[in-house]
Amino acid sequence: MEKKEFNQIKYQNEYNKKNYDRFELIMPKGQKEVIKQRANEAGQSLSEYINTAIAEKMAKDLKREG
């Protein structure tokens, strides 16, 4: 009987597909590096930094609307 080897990359790809949405973000050339630097300074990943910024903006907008 052949032993199956665990495929970490396949597992992570399947997990991400099941639990996260993805979308493409287009910005002016060079802006990604600026945001990446800010994320690093904040101790966050690029995705975490962008998601935090979006959440803060949405919360601010809700306060204005309410």
N, C-alpha and C positions, 0 to 999 in steps of 0.2 A: 504494500500500500504506500503510495507516494504522499509525502508530507507537504501540505500547502504552505507556502511562505507568505507571511503577512506583508501586504503592500501598503506602506504608510502613505505614500502619495495618493494612491487610489482612494484610500480611506478618507484622507483629508479633503480631497476633491468632492467626494460624495457627501461628506458632512457639510461642507460649505454650500453645495448646491441645494441641499435640503433645508438649511437653516438661515441662509442669507440671500438678499437680493443684490444684484450687481447692476451698475449702470456706468456709462462712459461719461466722463467729465472733460469738457474741452475748455482750455484757458489759453491766454496769450503765452507765447514762448518765453521760457524763463521763470514763469510764475510758480510752476511746480517746485522748482528748487528753493524758491523763497519760502513757500509754505512748508516744504520738507524741513528746512532749517528751523523755522518757528516750532514745528512739531517736536523736533529733537530737543530744542531748548526747553520745551514744556514737558519733556520726558514721555512723549506720546508717539505712537505710530502715525503715519500720514492719515490713514483711515480714521483712527480715533480722533485725531485733531479736527479733521473735516466734519465728522459726525457731531462732535461737541459744539463746533461753531454753528452748525445747522440747528441743533437742538436749542442753543442759546438764542439764536435769531427767532426761531419759532415761538419760544416762550415769551420773548420780548413783544412780538407781534400780537400774541394772545392777550397780554396785559393791556396793550393799547386798544384792542378791539373790545375788551370787556369792560 
